[in-house]
């Protein structure tokens, strides 16, 4: 089949949006011939270098960007969103011209994975697949009590942004014209469903390459490792690492450690909190580390603590499971789909006090039960290999494409039969 993909963000060797874009298009190209619409200003050199090293004959890139604005859009959140919106309009005209030349079987919007922004590619006269899209996850109001005033304003603006833009007639048109809309979480699926989408599926946007799964599998699953918990990510208020620190203090494990890897505006607040809780001597703050060093640090720890309040994805949870490390998270967003009772602890998120209490109990349980740590670690590796390997995900996508294509052919055949029958009756 000839597949057209839209990947505003796409770059090899990256996580988050660029990683999703690259890994999806690369993996699908093993099954079908793929044309990718993306930008030249981010990723082109890296993409072409990667394809020179590892050619993929079925993968073709079409680069374009707005003829105005230069790189100024990068510096502010609002300008980036406006640039993205305008680029989507331009993408339609580029795609329409390409479709006349090539004749695509279907079109798939991959990145950005934001449900409240439209993709004008839905206007092409071929089946349109949307997503997985996310962004419909919000921190429960009961957890706002820990937010600073500026963080409360940010959370409010973010919620209003989604409510306003999901009412955009073009966003609703995108949802309505989607043959299938894939959502990263149940929260986003619910919001997308209210936009008149006919068919919504919950499907995580993220995965891991087979070679990375193999690299993480080299981390030893040992019952003799020191008890050490780790949180990895940007130090932002909604990552809620303060809940992890409070849970660790409440667990009262004098011989254990808690490592935090990352930088961000919440660093000083977290350091002050560790002092207040009397655990500063057990808590180690690392700066941003190169990816390999970060994964090495993960391999030196007992379990990952990721109490995020509204993650659509969370690559770090998959990496931890692939490394054979149990994951402690809240029953919210993307982590709630990735983590199961067999691979970690997924605690309810009713109130901060309850969440801290449950996370603390999970820490104590893991610290005292080495067999459980090993069992959860092995289950995590199995789950990542079976569900989140990009090759596995691509095979499911390829199957979905074929199902949609076959349904369209049956529909066209029925239309043809109806037209022939009507013609005969007229005669």
URTADA-V363078 format. One record per residue. RES is the residue in one small letter. PHI is phi in degrees with one decimal (* if undefined). Layout:
# URTADA-V363078
{{RES PHI} {RES PHI}}
This chain:
# URTADA-V363078
{{x *} {x -105.5} {x -112.2} {x -103.2} {x -122.4} {x -106.7} {x -135.3} {x -53.4} {x -115.8} {x -160.2} {x -159.0} {x -65.9} {x 76.2} {x -113.0} {x -98.7} {x 53.4} {x -58.6} {x -60.0} {x -66.8} {x -61.2} {x -57.1} {x -65.2} {x -67.2} {x -66.5} {x -67.8} {x -64.7} {x -68.2} {x -66.9} {x -65.5} {x -76.3} {x -113.4} {x -138.5} {x -87.2} {x -122.2} {x -111.6} {x -118.6} {x -89.8} {x -153.5} {x -101.4} {x -82.2} {x -75.1} {x -132.1} {x 108.1} {x -58.2} {x -61.2} {x -69.0} {x -61.7} {x -67.6} {x -66.1} {x -66.5} {x -70.0} {x -68.8} {x -76.6} {x -131.1} {x -60.7} {x -127.6} {x -55.7} {x -85.4} {x -113.5} {x -124.5} {x -108.2} {x -119.2} {x -97.6} {x -162.1} {x -151.0} {x -64.0} {x -73.0} {x -125.3} {x 90.3} {x 59.7} {x -101.3} {x -62.1} {x -63.7} {x -72.7} {x -88.4} {x -134.2} {x -57.4} {x -62.1} {x -67.8} {x -64.1} {x -65.0} {x -67.4} {x -59.1} {x -60.4} {x -62.4} {x -67.0} {x -63.5} {x -64.6} {x -65.2} {x -61.6} {x -58.9} {x -61.0} {x -69.0} {x -63.5} {x -66.7} {x -62.2} {x -65.4} {x -63.4} {x -63.1} {x -64.8} {x -80.5} {x -105.7} {x 76.4} {x -73.9} {x -85.3} {x -162.6} {x -126.9} {x -132.6} {x -86.3} {x -107.7} {x -133.6} {x -67.5} {x -94.3} {x -124.0} {x -71.2} {x -92.0} {x -116.7} {x -78.7} {x -124.4} {x -74.4} {x -66.7} {x -63.6} {x -81.3} {x -67.1} {x -82.4} {x -138.0} {x -57.0} {x -116.9} {x -110.4} {x -117.2} {x 107.4} {x -67.0} {x -110.3} {x -135.3} {x 101.3} {x -92.9} {x -102.6} {x -136.4} {x -64.4} {x -56.4} {x -57.9} {x -64.5} {x -89.5} {x -68.7} {x -61.3} {x -90.6} {x -83.2} {x -73.3} {x -60.0} {x -64.4} {x -70.3} {x -65.2} {x -64.4} {x -61.1} {x -63.7} {x -67.2} {x -62.7} {x -62.2} {x -65.3} {x -64.4} {x -56.8} {x -65.3} {x -64.2} {x -69.3} {x -75.5} {x -74.8} {x -91.1} {x -56.9} {x -58.0} {x -75.3} {x -66.5} {x -67.9} {x -64.5} {x -58.5} {x -64.2} {x -68.7} {x -88.7} {x -74.0} {x -64.2} {x -146.7} {x -112.5} {x -101.8} {x -115.1} {x -71.7} {x -141.5} {x -67.4} {x -59.9} {x -67.1} {x -58.7} {x -63.4} {x -69.4} {x -64.6} {x -60.8} {x -79.7} {x -98.4} {x 71.5} {x -75.6} {x -77.1} {x -142.0} {x -115.5} {x -122.7} {x -89.9} {x -149.8} {x -57.7} {x -81.6} {x -102.8} {x -163.1} {x -129.3} {x -65.8} {x -57.1} {x -66.6} {x -75.0} {x -60.6} {x -65.1} {x -64.4} {x -70.8} {x -66.2} {x -75.6} {x -64.8} {x -71.2} {x -98.0} {x -122.7} {x -79.6} {x -105.0} {x -65.8} {x -63.6} {x -75.1} {x -148.3} {x -98.8} {x -140.7} {x -122.7} {x -131.0} {x 150.6} {x -66.8} {x -85.6} {x -112.5} {x -60.5} {x -78.2} {x -72.1} {x 57.8} {x -65.3} {x -62.4} {x -67.0} {x -63.2} {x -63.8} {x -64.2} {x -64.8} {x -63.8} {x -64.0} {x -69.2} {x -68.2} {x 54.2} {x -113.5} {x -61.7} {x -96.5} {x -94.6} {x -130.2} {x -132.0} {x -104.6} {x -124.2} {x -110.7} {x 144.0} {x -128.2} {x 161.4} {x -65.1} {x -90.8} {x -58.1} {x -62.3} {x -63.7} {x -68.3} {x -64.4} {x -63.9} {x -63.2} {x -60.9} {x -65.1} {x -61.0} {x -80.9} {x 75.4} {x -121.0} {x -58.0} {x -71.7} {x -104.0} {x -107.1} {x -116.5} {x -97.3} {x -101.6} {x -79.1} {x -60.3} {x -116.6} {x -55.2} {x -54.3} {x -62.1} {x -66.8} {x -61.1} {x -67.9} {x -63.5} {x -62.5} {x -58.4} {x -68.3} {x -91.8} {x -112.4} {x -79.9} {x -156.4} {x -94.5} {x -110.3} {x -135.4} {x -88.1} {x -61.4} {x -94.4} {x -159.8} {x -81.4} {x -76.7} {x -125.4} {x 91.7} {x -55.8} {x -62.4} {x -67.6} {x -64.9} {x -62.3} {x -63.4} {x -65.1} {x -64.1} {x -83.8} {x 78.2} {x -112.7} {x -60.4} {x -117.2} {x -108.2} {x -145.1} {x -89.0} {x -81.8} {x -139.9} {x 58.6} {x -61.6} {x -56.0} {x -65.3} {x -85.7} {x -72.6} {x -90.3} {x -120.4} {x -63.6} {x -82.1} {x -109.3} {x 171.0} {x -120.1} {x -115.4} {x -93.5} {x -60.7} {x -125.5} {x -85.7} {x -141.7} {x -58.5} {x -63.0} {x -66.7} {x -63.2} {x -62.2} {x -61.5} {x -71.0} {x -64.4} {x -62.2} {x -61.6} {x -65.8} {x -61.8} {x -62.9} {x -60.5} {x -68.5} {x -64.2} {x -97.5} {x -126.0} {x -66.4} {x -64.1} {x -66.1} {x -58.6} {x -65.8} {x -62.6} {x -66.8} {x -61.8} {x -67.0} {x -65.8} {x -63.5} {x -61.4} {x -63.9} {x -64.8} {x -63.6} {x -64.2} {x -85.1} {x -119.2} {x -122.5} {x -70.2} {x -58.5} {x -67.4} {x -66.0} {x -62.3} {x -66.2} {x -64.3} {x -67.7} {x -63.7} {x -60.3} {x -65.6} {x -62.7} {x -56.6} {x -65.9} {x -62.7} {x -64.4} {x -61.6} {x -64.0} {x -62.3} {x -65.6} {x -66.2} {x -63.3} {x -61.6} {x -64.5} {x -65.0} {x -64.2} {x -61.5} {x -64.2} {x -61.8} {x -64.3} {x -64.4} {x -64.4} {x -63.5} {x -63.3} {x -63.2} {x -65.4} {x -66.2} {x -64.4} {x -65.3}}
